[in-house]
């Protein structure tokens, strides 16, 4: 998820799927993966990563490759 600083999307945070080069709205993720609003509220799903978490994720993906 990336912050929409240019106000190009109706949501404050944008879900970007880099492998298919698409922007996926939150409602589509919730519908496709059957994510409940309560899981989003507590931060289990669809929560933006901070910079430290992003780097850690990228390094773990690089290590697995």
N, CA, C and O of each residue as an XYZ file, in Angstrom:
260
protein
N       0.842     -1.172      0.000
C       0.000      0.000      0.000
C       0.890      1.238      0.000
O       1.895      1.308      0.707
N       0.496      2.195     -0.802
C       1.229      3.453     -0.883
C       0.283      4.617     -0.626
O      -0.870      4.603     -1.056
N       0.779      5.610      0.069
C      -0.029      6.789      0.375
C      -0.274      7.581     -0.904
O       0.661      7.866     -1.654
N      -1.519      7.932     -1.148
C      -1.895      8.699     -2.334
C      -1.695     10.185     -2.052
O      -2.642     10.897     -1.719
N      -0.471     10.637     -2.188
C      -0.144     12.033     -1.891
C      -0.597     12.995     -2.986
O      -0.712     14.196     -2.742
N      -0.854     12.485     -4.186
C      -1.273     13.332     -5.311
C      -2.787     13.394     -5.473
O      -3.284     14.059     -6.382
N      -3.522     12.713     -4.604
C      -4.994     12.668     -4.661
C      -5.512     12.204     -6.016
O      -6.430     12.803     -6.577
N      -4.923     11.142     -6.533
C      -5.354     10.585     -7.812
C      -6.387      9.483     -7.640
O      -7.017      9.058     -8.609
N      -6.563      9.016     -6.399
C      -7.466      7.903     -6.139
C      -8.451      8.297     -5.040
O      -8.177      9.213     -4.265
N      -9.587      7.618     -4.966
C     -10.570      7.969     -3.938
C     -10.169      7.536     -2.529
O     -10.756      7.995     -1.550
N      -9.171      6.655     -2.421
C      -8.735      6.178     -1.115
C      -7.429      6.853     -0.708
O      -6.640      7.260     -1.561
N      -7.207      6.970      0.609
C      -5.984      7.599      1.104
C      -4.759      6.728      0.829
O      -3.682      7.243      0.529
N      -4.925      5.398      0.934
C      -3.856      4.451      0.658
C      -4.241      3.630     -0.565
O      -5.394      3.220     -0.702
N      -3.284      3.390     -1.451
C      -3.540      2.687     -2.705
C      -2.845      1.334     -2.672
O      -1.666      1.239     -2.333
N      -3.585      0.285     -3.027
C      -3.025     -1.059     -3.134
C      -2.429     -1.217     -4.524
O      -3.148     -1.164     -5.522
N      -1.127     -1.409     -4.589
C      -0.440     -1.526     -5.870
C       0.048     -2.953     -6.045
O       0.784     -3.471     -5.205
N      -0.363     -3.588     -7.133
C       0.097     -4.924     -7.479
C       1.169     -4.760     -8.551
O       0.863     -4.545     -9.724
N       2.422     -4.865     -8.133
C       3.533     -4.567     -9.036
C       3.717     -5.616    -10.120
O       4.191     -5.290    -11.208
N       3.356     -6.870     -9.855
C       3.557     -7.910    -10.861
C       2.629     -7.745    -12.052
O       2.981     -8.126    -13.168
N       1.454     -7.184    -11.829
C       0.508     -6.983    -12.934
C       0.334     -5.510    -13.286
O      -0.440     -5.167    -14.180
N       1.056     -4.640    -12.580
C       1.015     -3.196    -12.813
C      -0.415     -2.649    -12.725
O      -0.883     -1.944    -13.619
N      -1.089     -2.991    -11.634
C      -2.465     -2.550    -11.436
C      -2.631     -1.913    -10.065
O      -1.896     -2.213     -9.125
N      -3.610     -1.031     -9.976
C      -4.049     -0.468     -8.711
C      -5.334     -1.188     -8.350
O      -6.290     -1.192     -9.126
N      -5.360     -1.797     -7.174
C      -6.511     -2.590     -6.770
C      -7.190     -1.904     -5.585
O      -6.563     -1.709     -4.544
N      -8.454     -1.539     -5.730
C      -9.149     -0.873     -4.616
C      -9.301     -1.820     -3.422
O      -9.356     -3.040     -3.575
N      -9.364     -1.229     -2.247
C      -9.472     -2.008     -1.021
C     -10.696     -2.904     -1.041
O     -10.625     -4.051     -0.599
N     -11.810     -2.408     -1.539
C     -13.031     -3.224     -1.557
C     -12.824     -4.496     -2.379
O     -13.391     -5.536     -2.047
N     -12.024     -4.432     -3.445
C     -11.782     -5.608     -4.278
C     -10.963     -6.655     -3.521
O     -11.240     -7.850     -3.615
N      -9.959     -6.205     -2.773
C      -9.178     -7.130     -1.943
C     -10.072     -7.781     -0.893
O     -10.007     -8.991     -0.675
N     -10.904     -6.973     -0.249
C     -11.773     -7.490      0.798
C     -12.755     -8.521      0.236
O     -13.036     -9.537      0.872
N     -13.261     -8.250     -0.945
C     -14.213     -9.164     -1.570
C     -13.524    -10.446     -2.034
O     -14.016    -11.543     -1.772
N     -12.401    -10.315     -2.713
C     -11.702    -11.470     -3.272
C     -11.189    -12.420     -2.191
O     -11.303    -13.639     -2.326
N     -10.633    -11.869     -1.134
C     -10.036    -12.697     -0.081
C     -10.927    -12.846      1.150
O     -10.505    -13.397      2.167
N     -12.156    -12.355      1.053
C     -13.152    -12.461      2.118
C     -12.612    -11.909      3.441
O     -12.687    -12.566      4.479
N     -12.075    -10.709      3.383
C     -11.522    -10.042      4.560
C     -12.638     -9.246      5.237
O     -13.336     -8.460      4.596
N     -12.785     -9.458      6.499
C     -13.826     -8.760      7.257
C     -13.324     -7.390      7.716
O     -12.125     -7.186      7.908
N     -14.258     -6.460      7.886
C     -13.906     -5.114      8.340
C     -13.180     -5.148      9.684
O     -12.279     -4.346      9.926
N     -13.572     -6.070     10.552
C     -12.934     -6.157     11.867
C     -11.453     -6.511     11.752
O     -10.650     -6.048     12.561
N     -11.076     -7.323     10.762
C      -9.665     -7.681     10.558
C      -8.861     -6.488     10.056
O      -7.671     -6.370     10.350
N      -9.502     -5.611      9.305
C      -8.832     -4.399      8.834
C      -8.669     -3.411      9.986
O      -7.626     -2.770     10.114
N      -9.684     -3.290     10.814
C      -9.663     -2.344     11.929
C      -8.552     -2.676     12.924
O      -7.867     -1.774     13.407
N      -8.366     -3.955     13.233
C      -7.323     -4.333     14.198
C      -5.939     -4.421     13.553
O      -4.944     -4.599     14.256
N      -5.863     -4.299     12.228
C      -4.571     -4.256     11.562
C      -4.049     -5.585     11.070
O      -2.875     -5.684     10.713
N      -4.887     -6.619     11.039
C      -4.453     -7.918     10.552
C      -4.237     -7.894      9.043
O      -3.290     -8.503      8.544
N      -5.089     -7.210      8.326
C      -5.012     -7.132      6.865
C      -5.079     -5.679      6.406
O      -5.589     -4.808      7.110
N      -4.552     -5.444      5.211
C      -4.642     -4.159      4.519
C      -4.127     -2.998      5.359
O      -4.722     -1.921      5.382
N      -3.023     -3.230      6.045
C      -2.387     -2.204      6.852
C      -1.076     -1.811      6.188
O      -0.258     -2.685      5.900
N      -0.851     -0.540      5.939
C       0.400     -0.117      5.311
C       1.602     -0.446      6.200
O       1.526     -0.359      7.425
N       2.702     -0.822      5.564
C       3.934     -1.086      6.298
C       4.702      0.209      6.501
O       4.660      1.105      5.658
N       5.403      0.305      7.623
C       6.271      1.464      7.795
C       7.582      1.203      7.031
O       7.755      0.127      6.457
N       8.478      2.152      7.022
C       9.704      2.008      6.227
C      10.541      0.817      6.671
O      11.076      0.084      5.839
N      10.655      0.623      7.971
C      11.448     -0.484      8.501
C      10.850     -1.835      8.093
O      11.580     -2.742      7.695
N       9.528     -1.968      8.190
C       8.859     -3.209      7.800
C       8.985     -3.462      6.300
O       9.133     -4.607      5.876
N       8.926     -2.408      5.501
C       9.061     -2.547      4.054
C      10.439     -3.071      3.685
O      10.559     -3.984      2.868
N      11.470     -2.503      4.276
C      12.837     -2.948      3.993
C      13.035     -4.386      4.457
O      13.653     -5.183      3.751
N      12.519     -4.725      5.635
C      12.641     -6.090      6.137
C      11.951     -7.082      5.205
O      12.478     -8.163      4.942
N      10.785     -6.718      4.713
C      10.068     -7.594      3.780
C      10.849     -7.773      2.486
O      10.985     -8.891      1.989
N      11.361     -6.675      1.940
C      12.124     -6.751      0.702
C      13.391     -7.597      0.866
O      13.740     -8.370     -0.026
N      14.068     -7.455      1.990
C      15.267     -8.261      2.236
C      14.939     -9.739      2.388
O      15.689    -10.593      1.916
N      13.817    -10.050      3.047
C      13.436    -11.456      3.193
C      13.063    -12.062      1.840
O      13.389    -13.218      1.571
N      12.386    -11.297      0.989
C      12.055    -11.785     -0.358
C      13.319    -11.988     -1.188
O      13.421    -12.955     -1.942
N      14.273    -11.084     -1.051
C      15.539    -11.210     -1.770
C      16.291    -12.454     -1.292
O      16.871    -13.176     -2.102
N      16.283    -12.704      0.005
C      16.972    -13.878      0.549
C      16.331    -15.174      0.063
O      17.030    -16.154     -0.194
N      15.012    -15.184     -0.062
C      14.326    -16.391     -0.538
C      14.556    -16.641     -2.027
O      14.444    -17.770     -2.504
N      14.872    -15.590     -2.741
C      15.105    -15.736     -4.191
C      16.473    -16.294     -4.436
O      16.862    -16.491     -5.588
